[in-house]
Amino acid sequence: MTDEPALPCADKLAFDTPEAAEATGTVSEWRYGSKLKVYRCRYCHLYHLSSNPE
Ligand SMILES: [Zn+2]
């Protein structure tokens, strides 16, 4: 058992580097036609992709 707190981003893909996130975002852009934005997560301190324009 772990007692890690549930993060709001627990169900998201997480990347160690922005480059890795960018690479996956580019593939997703080809596949789904939606531009994904890379951002650093303040909860897990890794990088995620967001499809929500701000
Ligand atoms: Zn996160």
N, CA, C, O and the ligand as a Tripos MOL2 file, in Angstrom:
@<TRIPOS>MOLECULE
protein
  217   215    55     0     0
PROTEIN
NO_CHARGES

@<TRIPOS>ATOM
      1 N           0.8360   -1.2100    0.0000 N.3       1 MET1
      2 CA          0.0000    0.0000    0.0000 C.3       1 MET1
      3 C           0.8610    1.2470    0.0000 C.2       1 MET1
      4 O           1.9220    1.2940    0.6210 O.2       1 MET1
      5 N           0.3880    2.2370   -0.6980 N.am      2 THR2
      6 CA          1.0710    3.5240   -0.6810 C.3       2 THR2
      7 C           0.1280    4.5510   -0.0800 C.2       2 THR2
      8 O          -1.0940    4.4210   -0.1580 O.2       2 THR2
      9 N           0.7090    5.5540    0.5100 N.am      3 ASP3
     10 CA         -0.1280    6.6320    1.0320 C.3       3 ASP3
     11 C           0.1150    7.9270    0.2750 C.2       3 ASP3
     12 O           0.0080    9.0220    0.8280 O.2       3 ASP3
     13 N           0.4480    7.7770   -1.0090 N.am      4 GLU4
     14 CA          0.5980    8.9690   -1.8350 C.3       4 GLU4
     15 C          -0.7430    9.6680   -1.9680 C.2       4 GLU4
     16 O          -1.7720    9.0250   -2.1730 O.2       4 GLU4
     17 N          -0.7240   10.9600   -1.8530 N.am      5 PRO5
     18 CA         -1.9800   11.6910   -2.0480 C.3       5 PRO5
     19 C          -2.4080   11.6150   -3.5090 C.2       5 PRO5
     20 O          -1.5630   11.5820   -4.4040 O.2       5 PRO5
     21 N          -3.6900   11.5870   -3.7500 N.am      6 ALA6
     22 CA         -4.1870   11.5730   -5.1210 C.3       6 ALA6
     23 C          -3.9660   12.9410   -5.7440 C.2       6 ALA6
     24 O          -4.4470   13.9550   -5.2390 O.2       6 ALA6
     25 N          -3.2360   12.9520   -6.8400 N.am      7 LEU7
     26 CA         -2.9850   14.2170   -7.5260 C.3       7 LEU7
     27 C          -4.1100   14.5000   -8.5100 C.2       7 LEU7
     28 O          -4.7030   13.5720   -9.0600 O.2       7 LEU7
     29 N          -4.4050   15.7650   -8.7330 N.am      8 PRO8
     30 CA         -5.4280   16.1230   -9.7190 C.3       8 PRO8
     31 C          -5.0570   15.6490  -11.1160 C.2       8 PRO8
     32 O          -5.9170   15.5040  -11.9840 O.2       8 PRO8
     33 N          -3.7710   15.4100  -11.3220 N.am      9 CYS9
     34 CA         -3.2900   15.0370  -12.6450 C.3       9 CYS9
     35 C          -2.9820   13.5460  -12.7350 C.2       9 CYS9
     36 O          -2.3280   13.1060  -13.6800 O.2       9 CYS9
     37 N          -3.4430   12.7700  -11.7690 N.am     10 ALA10
     38 CA         -3.0730   11.3510  -11.7000 C.3      10 ALA10
     39 C          -3.4070   10.5810  -12.9780 C.2      10 ALA10
     40 O          -2.7280    9.6070  -13.3030 O.2      10 ALA10
     41 N          -4.4350   11.0000  -13.7000 N.am     11 ASP11
     42 CA         -4.8300   10.2740  -14.9060 C.3      11 ASP11
     43 C          -4.2490   10.8640  -16.1820 C.2      11 ASP11
     44 O          -4.6220   10.4580  -17.2820 O.2      11 ASP11
     45 N          -3.3340   11.8240  -16.0370 N.am     12 LYS12
     46 CA         -2.7280   12.4330  -17.2200 C.3      12 LYS12
     47 C          -1.3850   11.8010  -17.5230 C.2      12 LYS12
     48 O          -0.7300   11.2320  -16.6500 O.2      12 LYS12
     49 N          -0.9920   11.9150  -18.7840 N.am     13 LEU13
     50 CA          0.3580   11.5280  -19.1540 C.3      13 LEU13
     51 C           1.3340   12.5200  -18.5390 C.2      13 LEU13
     52 O           1.0870   13.7260  -18.5390 O.2      13 LEU13
     53 N           2.4280   12.0160  -18.0240 N.am     14 ALA14
     54 CA          3.4430   12.8980  -17.4500 C.3      14 ALA14
     55 C           4.7810   12.6130  -18.1010 C.2      14 ALA14
     56 O           5.1060   11.4640  -18.4000 O.2      14 ALA14
     57 N           5.5540   13.6680  -18.3190 N.am     15 PHE15
     58 CA          6.8500   13.5540  -18.9910 C.3      15 PHE15
     59 C           7.9290   14.1830  -18.1350 C.2      15 PHE15
     60 O           7.6940   15.1600  -17.4250 O.2      15 PHE15
     61 N           9.1130   13.6050  -18.2160 N.am     16 ASP16
     62 CA         10.2380   14.1320  -17.4340 C.3      16 ASP16
     63 C          10.7830   15.4360  -18.0030 C.2      16 ASP16
     64 O          11.2950   16.2830  -17.2700 O.2      16 ASP16
     65 N          10.6680   15.5830  -19.3000 N.am     17 THR17
     66 CA         11.2370   16.7650  -19.9510 C.3      17 THR17
     67 C          10.2050   17.4000  -20.8760 C.2      17 THR17
     68 O           9.3250   16.7100  -21.3920 O.2      17 THR17
     69 N          10.3070   18.7050  -21.0880 N.am     18 PRO18
     70 CA          9.3960   19.3470  -22.0380 C.3      18 PRO18
     71 C           9.5860   18.8140  -23.4470 C.2      18 PRO18
     72 O           8.6430   18.8010  -24.2380 O.2      18 PRO18
     73 N          10.8050   18.3710  -23.7690 N.am     19 GLU19
     74 CA         11.0660   17.8260  -25.1020 C.3      19 GLU19
     75 C          10.2510   16.5620  -25.3410 C.2      19 GLU19
     76 O           9.6900   16.3650  -26.4190 O.2      19 GLU19
     77 N          10.1950   15.7130  -24.3250 N.am     20 ALA20
     78 CA          9.4230   14.4740  -24.4450 C.3      20 ALA20
     79 C           7.9400   14.7870  -24.6070 C.2      20 ALA20
     80 O           7.2400   14.1480  -25.3930 O.2      20 ALA20
     81 N           7.4780   15.7640  -23.8630 N.am     21 ALA21
     82 CA          6.0750   16.1490  -23.9610 C.3      21 ALA21
     83 C           5.7710   16.7330  -25.3360 C.2      21 ALA21
     84 O           4.7380   16.4350  -25.9340 O.2      21 ALA21
     85 N           6.6780   17.5630  -25.8260 N.am     22 GLU22
     86 CA          6.5110   18.1610  -27.1540 C.3      22 GLU22
     87 C           6.4160   17.0880  -28.2270 C.2      22 GLU22
     88 O           5.5890   17.1730  -29.1350 O.2      22 GLU22
     89 N           7.2690   16.0810  -28.1150 N.am     23 ALA23
     90 CA          7.2960   15.0190  -29.1070 C.3      23 ALA23
     91 C           5.9530   14.2960  -29.1490 C.2      23 ALA23
     92 O           5.4270   14.0160  -30.2260 O.2      23 ALA23
     93 N           5.4140   14.0020  -28.0020 N.am     24 THR24
     94 CA          4.1190   13.3330  -27.9340 C.3      24 THR24
     95 C           3.0070   14.2690  -28.3880 C.2      24 THR24
     96 O           2.0530   13.8410  -29.0380 O.2      24 THR24
     97 N           3.1340   15.5300  -28.0490 N.am     25 GLY25
     98 CA          2.1320   16.5080  -28.4800 C.3      25 GLY25
     99 C           2.0880   16.6230  -29.9860 C.2      25 GLY25
    100 O           1.0180   16.7940  -30.5710 O.2      25 GLY25
    101 N           3.2410   16.5300  -30.6160 N.am     26 THR26
    102 CA          3.3030   16.6150  -32.0740 C.3      26 THR26
    103 C           2.6000   15.4300  -32.7150 C.2      26 THR26
    104 O           1.8630   15.5990  -33.6860 O.2      26 THR26
    105 N           2.8200   14.2400  -32.1860 N.am     27 VAL27
    106 CA          2.1480   13.0430  -32.6970 C.3      27 VAL27
    107 C           0.6360   13.1870  -32.5540 C.2      27 VAL27
    108 O          -0.1260   12.8600  -33.4630 O.2      27 VAL27
    109 N           0.2270   13.6790  -31.4040 N.am     28 SER28
    110 CA         -1.2030   13.8620  -31.1480 C.3      28 SER28
    111 C          -1.8050   14.8750  -32.1100 C.2      28 SER28
    112 O          -2.9540   14.7500  -32.5330 O.2      28 SER28
    113 N          -1.0070   15.8800  -32.4470 N.am     29 GLU29
    114 CA         -1.4880   16.9070  -33.3690 C.3      29 GLU29
    115 C          -1.7570   16.2950  -34.7450 C.2      29 GLU29
    116 O          -2.7520   16.6210  -35.3920 O.2      29 GLU29
    117 N          -0.8640   15.4090  -35.1840 N.am     30 TRP30
    118 CA         -1.0900   14.7320  -36.4620 C.3      30 TRP30
    119 C          -2.3300   13.8560  -36.3840 C.2      30 TRP30
    120 O          -3.1590   13.8280  -37.2940 O.2      30 TRP30
    121 N          -2.4280   13.1520  -35.2850 N.am     31 ARG31
    122 CA         -3.4460   12.1130  -35.1810 C.3      31 ARG31
    123 C          -4.8420   12.6810  -34.9470 C.2      31 ARG31
    124 O          -5.8210   12.2220  -35.5340 O.2      31 ARG31
    125 N          -4.9140   13.6700  -34.0950 N.am     32 TYR32
    126 CA         -6.2340   14.1870  -33.7030 C.3      32 TYR32
    127 C          -6.5130   15.5900  -34.2320 C.2      32 TYR32
    128 O          -7.6340   16.0920  -34.1430 O.2      32 TYR32
    129 N          -5.4810   16.2050  -34.7790 N.am     33 GLY33
    130 CA         -5.6760   17.5280  -35.3370 C.3      33 GLY33
    131 C          -5.8500   18.6170  -34.3030 C.2      33 GLY33
    132 O          -6.3110   19.7160  -34.6100 O.2      33 GLY33
    133 N          -5.4780   18.3030  -33.0780 N.am     34 SER34
    134 CA         -5.5930   19.3390  -32.0470 C.3      34 SER34
    135 C          -4.2200   19.6780  -31.4890 C.2      34 SER34
    136 O          -3.4110   18.7970  -31.1980 O.2      34 SER34
    137 N          -3.9840   20.9320  -31.3500 N.am     35 LYS35
    138 CA         -2.7080   21.4060  -30.8470 C.3      35 LYS35
    139 C          -2.6830   21.2650  -29.3330 C.2      35 LYS35
    140 O          -3.6030   21.6990  -28.6400 O.2      35 LYS35
    141 N          -1.6190   20.6540  -28.8300 N.am     36 LEU36
    142 CA         -1.4980   20.4770  -27.3870 C.3      36 LEU36
    143 C          -0.3970   21.3640  -26.8420 C.2      36 LEU36
    144 O           0.6480   21.5450  -27.4670 O.2      36 LEU36
    145 N          -0.6460   21.9010  -25.6930 N.am     37 LYS37
    146 CA          0.2880   22.8220  -25.0640 C.3      37 LYS37
    147 C           1.0110   22.0980  -23.9240 C.2      37 LYS37
    148 O           0.3910   21.4120  -23.1110 O.2      37 LYS37
    149 N           2.3210   22.2670  -23.8860 N.am     38 VAL38
    150 CA          3.1190   21.6640  -22.8240 C.3      38 VAL38
    151 C           3.1720   22.6120  -21.6340 C.2      38 VAL38
    152 O           3.4100   23.8100  -21.7900 O.2      38 VAL38
    153 N           2.9540   22.0770  -20.4770 N.am     39 TYR39
    154 CA          3.0890   22.9120  -19.2780 C.3      39 TYR39
    155 C           3.6750   22.1250  -18.1270 C.2      39 TYR39
    156 O           3.5290   20.9050  -18.0510 O.2      39 TYR39
    157 N           4.3290   22.8230  -17.2480 N.am     40 ARG40
    158 CA          4.9260   22.2070  -16.0640 C.3      40 ARG40
    159 C           3.8590   22.1530  -14.9880 C.2      40 ARG40
    160 O           3.1810   23.1400  -14.7010 O.2      40 ARG40
    161 N           3.7300   20.9790  -14.4050 N.am     41 CYS41
    162 CA          2.6870   20.7680  -13.4120 C.3      41 CYS41
    163 C           3.1590   21.1920  -12.0250 C.2      41 CYS41
    164 O           4.2600   20.8460  -11.5960 O.2      41 CYS41
    165 N           2.3250   21.9300  -11.3480 N.am     42 ARG42
    166 CA          2.7290   22.3720  -10.0140 C.3      42 ARG42
    167 C           2.4650   21.3130   -8.9520 C.2      42 ARG42
    168 O           2.8840   21.4610   -7.8040 O.2      42 ARG42
    169 N           1.7710   20.2450   -9.3350 N.am     43 TYR43
    170 CA          1.4890   19.1840   -8.3700 C.3      43 TYR43
    171 C           2.5680   18.1160   -8.3770 C.2      43 TYR43
    172 O           3.1090   17.7610   -7.3300 O.2      43 TYR43
    173 N           2.8810   17.6020   -9.5650 N.am     44 CYS44
    174 CA          3.8560   16.5150   -9.6320 C.3      44 CYS44
    175 C           5.2060   16.9870  -10.1640 C.2      44 CYS44
    176 O           6.1690   16.2210  -10.1600 O.2      44 CYS44
    177 N           5.2890   18.2320  -10.6210 N.am     45 HIS45
    178 CA          6.5310   18.8320  -11.1230 C.3      45 HIS45
    179 C           7.0760   18.1310  -12.3610 C.2      45 HIS45
    180 O           8.2660   18.2130  -12.6690 O.2      45 HIS45
    181 N           6.1850   17.4450  -13.0610 N.am     46 LEU46
    182 CA          6.5420   16.8920  -14.3540 C.3      46 LEU46
    183 C           5.7950   17.7190  -15.4040 C.2      46 LEU46
    184 O           5.1430   18.7150  -15.0900 O.2      46 LEU46
    185 N           5.9080   17.2770  -16.6570 N.am     47 TYR47
    186 CA          5.2670   18.0160  -17.7370 C.3      47 TYR47
    187 C           4.0600   17.2680  -18.2560 C.2      47 TYR47
    188 O           4.0800   16.0460  -18.4000 O.2      47 TYR47
    189 N           3.0070   18.0190  -18.5360 N.am     48 HIS48
    190 CA          1.7950   17.4460  -19.1020 C.3      48 HIS48
    191 C           1.4490   18.1760  -20.3930 C.2      48 HIS48
    192 O           2.0080   19.2220  -20.7230 O.2      48 HIS48
    193 N           0.5090   17.5810  -21.1000 N.am     49 LEU49
    194 CA         -0.0270   18.2110  -22.2930 C.3      49 LEU49
    195 C          -1.4520   18.6540  -22.0160 C.2      49 LEU49
    196 O          -2.2400   17.9160  -21.4250 O.2      49 LEU49
    197 N          -1.7730   19.8580  -22.4440 N.am     50 SER50
    198 CA         -3.1220   20.3740  -22.2680 C.3      50 SER50
    199 C          -3.7190   20.7250  -23.6090 C.2      50 SER50
    200 O          -3.0750   21.3750  -24.4320 O.2      50 SER50
    201 N          -4.9490   20.3000  -23.8330 N.am     51 SER51
    202 CA         -5.6390   20.6740  -25.0600 C.3      51 SER51
    203 C          -6.5510   21.8680  -24.8340 C.2      51 SER51
    204 O          -7.2240   22.3280  -25.7570 O.2      51 SER51
    205 N          -6.5710   22.3600  -23.6240 N.am     52 ASN52
    206 CA         -7.4350   23.5040  -23.3160 C.3      52 ASN52
    207 C          -6.7060   24.8160  -23.5870 C.2      52 ASN52
    208 O          -5.7440   25.1420  -22.8930 O.2      52 ASN52
    209 N          -7.1420   25.5520  -24.5610 N.am     53 PRO53
    210 CA         -6.5220   26.8610  -24.7900 C.3      53 PRO53
    211 C          -6.8320   27.8050  -23.6300 C.2      53 PRO53
    212 O          -7.9320   27.8060  -23.0780 O.2      53 PRO53
    213 N          -5.8520   28.5900  -23.2870 N.am     54 GLU54
    214 CA         -6.0790   29.5030  -22.1660 C.3      54 GLU54
    215 C          -6.2970   30.9240  -22.6520 C.2      54 GLU54
    216 O          -6.5030   31.8290  -21.8430 O.2      54 GLU54
    217 ZN          1.0290   16.6790  -12.6850 Zn       55 ZN55
@<TRIPOS>BOND
     1     1     2 1
     2     2     3 1
     3     3     4 2
     4     3     5 am
     5     5     6 1
     6     6     7 1
     7     7     8 2
     8     7     9 am
     9     9    10 1
    10    10    11 1
    11    11    12 2
    12    11    13 am
    13    13    14 1
    14    14    15 1
    15    15    16 2
    16    15    17 am
    17    17    18 1
    18    18    19 1
    19    19    20 2
    20    19    21 am
    21    21    22 1
    22    22    23 1
    23    23    24 2
    24    23    25 am
    25    25    26 1
    26    26    27 1
    27    27    28 2
    28    27    29 am
    29    29    30 1
    30    30    31 1
    31    31    32 2
    32    31    33 am
    33    33    34 1
    34    34    35 1
    35    35    36 2
    36    35    37 am
    37    37    38 1
    38    38    39 1
    39    39    40 2
    40    39    41 am
    41    41    42 1
    42    42    43 1
    43    43    44 2
    44    43    45 am
    45    45    46 1
    46    46    47 1
    47    47    48 2
    48    47    49 am
    49    49    50 1
    50    50    51 1
    51    51    52 2
    52    51    53 am
    53    53    54 1
    54    54    55 1
    55    55    56 2
    56    55    57 am
    57    57    58 1
    58    58    59 1
    59    59    60 2
    60    59    61 am
    61    61    62 1
    62    62    63 1
    63    63    64 2
    64    63    65 am
    65    65    66 1
    66    66    67 1
    67    67    68 2
    68    67    69 am
    69    69    70 1
    70    70    71 1
    71    71    72 2
    72    71    73 am
    73    73    74 1
    74    74    75 1
    75    75    76 2
    76    75    77 am
    77    77    78 1
    78    78    79 1
    79    79    80 2
    80    79    81 am
    81    81    82 1
    82    82    83 1
    83    83    84 2
    84    83    85 am
    85    85    86 1
    86    86    87 1
    87    87    88 2
    88    87    89 am
    89    89    90 1
    90    90    91 1
    91    91    92 2
    92    91    93 am
    93    93    94 1
    94    94    95 1
    95    95    96 2
    96    95    97 am
    97    97    98 1
    98    98    99 1
    99    99   100 2
   100    99   101 am
   101   101   102 1
   102   102   103 1
   103   103   104 2
   104   103   105 am
   105   105   106 1
   106   106   107 1
   107   107   108 2
   108   107   109 am
   109   109   110 1
   110   110   111 1
   111   111   112 2
   112   111   113 am
   113   113   114 1
   114   114   115 1
   115   115   116 2
   116   115   117 am
   117   117   118 1
   118   118   119 1
   119   119   120 2
   120   119   121 am
   121   121   122 1
   122   122   123 1
   123   123   124 2
   124   123   125 am
   125   125   126 1
   126   126   127 1
   127   127   128 2
   128   127   129 am
   129   129   130 1
   130   130   131 1
   131   131   132 2
   132   131   133 am
   133   133   134 1
   134   134   135 1
   135   135   136 2
   136   135   137 am
   137   137   138 1
   138   138   139 1
   139   139   140 2
   140   139   141 am
   141   141   142 1
   142   142   143 1
   143   143   144 2
   144   143   145 am
   145   145   146 1
   146   146   147 1
   147   147   148 2
   148   147   149 am
   149   149   150 1
   150   150   151 1
   151   151   152 2
   152   151   153 am
   153   153   154 1
   154   154   155 1
   155   155   156 2
   156   155   157 am
   157   157   158 1
   158   158   159 1
   159   159   160 2
   160   159   161 am
   161   161   162 1
   162   162   163 1
   163   163   164 2
   164   163   165 am
   165   165   166 1
   166   166   167 1
   167   167   168 2
   168   167   169 am
   169   169   170 1
   170   170   171 1
   171   171   172 2
   172   171   173 am
   173   173   174 1
   174   174   175 1
   175   175   176 2
   176   175   177 am
   177   177   178 1
   178   178   179 1
   179   179   180 2
   180   179   181 am
   181   181   182 1
   182   182   183 1
   183   183   184 2
   184   183   185 am
   185   185   186 1
   186   186   187 1
   187   187   188 2
   188   187   189 am
   189   189   190 1
   190   190   191 1
   191   191   192 2
   192   191   193 am
   193   193   194 1
   194   194   195 1
   195   195   196 2
   196   195   197 am
   197   197   198 1
   198   198   199 1
   199   199   200 2
   200   199   201 am
   201   201   202 1
   202   202   203 1
   203   203   204 2
   204   203   205 am
   205   205   206 1
   206   206   207 1
   207   207   208 2
   208   207   209 am
   209   209   210 1
   210   210   211 1
   211   211   212 2
   212   211   213 am
   213   213   214 1
   214   214   215 1
   215   215   216 2
@<TRIPOS>SUBSTRUCTURE
     1 MET1         2 RESIDUE 1 A MET
     2 THR2         6 RESIDUE 1 A THR
     3 ASP3        10 RESIDUE 1 A ASP
     4 GLU4        14 RESIDUE 1 A GLU
     5 PRO5        18 RESIDUE 1 A PRO
     6 ALA6        22 RESIDUE 1 A ALA
     7 LEU7        26 RESIDUE 1 A LEU
     8 PRO8        30 RESIDUE 1 A PRO
     9 CYS9        34 RESIDUE 1 A CYS
    10 ALA10       38 RESIDUE 1 A ALA
    11 ASP11       42 RESIDUE 1 A ASP
    12 LYS12       46 RESIDUE 1 A LYS
    13 LEU13       50 RESIDUE 1 A LEU
    14 ALA14       54 RESIDUE 1 A ALA
    15 PHE15       58 RESIDUE 1 A PHE
    16 ASP16       62 RESIDUE 1 A ASP
    17 THR17       66 RESIDUE 1 A THR
    18 PRO18       70 RESIDUE 1 A PRO
    19 GLU19       74 RESIDUE 1 A GLU
    20 ALA20       78 RESIDUE 1 A ALA
    21 ALA21       82 RESIDUE 1 A ALA
    22 GLU22       86 RESIDUE 1 A GLU
    23 ALA23       90 RESIDUE 1 A ALA
    24 THR24       94 RESIDUE 1 A THR
    25 GLY25       98 RESIDUE 1 A GLY
    26 THR26      102 RESIDUE 1 A THR
    27 VAL27      106 RESIDUE 1 A VAL
    28 SER28      110 RESIDUE 1 A SER
    29 GLU29      114 RESIDUE 1 A GLU
    30 TRP30      118 RESIDUE 1 A TRP
    31 ARG31      122 RESIDUE 1 A ARG
    32 TYR32      126 RESIDUE 1 A TYR
    33 GLY33      130 RESIDUE 1 A GLY
    34 SER34      134 RESIDUE 1 A SER
    35 LYS35      138 RESIDUE 1 A LYS
    36 LEU36      142 RESIDUE 1 A LEU
    37 LYS37      146 RESIDUE 1 A LYS
    38 VAL38      150 RESIDUE 1 A VAL
    39 TYR39      154 RESIDUE 1 A TYR
    40 ARG40      158 RESIDUE 1 A ARG
    41 CYS41      162 RESIDUE 1 A CYS
    42 ARG42      166 RESIDUE 1 A ARG
    43 TYR43      170 RESIDUE 1 A TYR
    44 CYS44      174 RESIDUE 1 A CYS
    45 HIS45      178 RESIDUE 1 A HIS
    46 LEU46      182 RESIDUE 1 A LEU
    47 TYR47      186 RESIDUE 1 A TYR
    48 HIS48      190 RESIDUE 1 A HIS
    49 LEU49      194 RESIDUE 1 A LEU
    50 SER50      198 RESIDUE 1 A SER
    51 SER51      202 RESIDUE 1 A SER
    52 ASN52      206 RESIDUE 1 A ASN
    53 PRO53      210 RESIDUE 1 A PRO
    54 GLU54      214 RESIDUE 1 A GLU
    55 ZN55       217 GROUP 0 **** ****
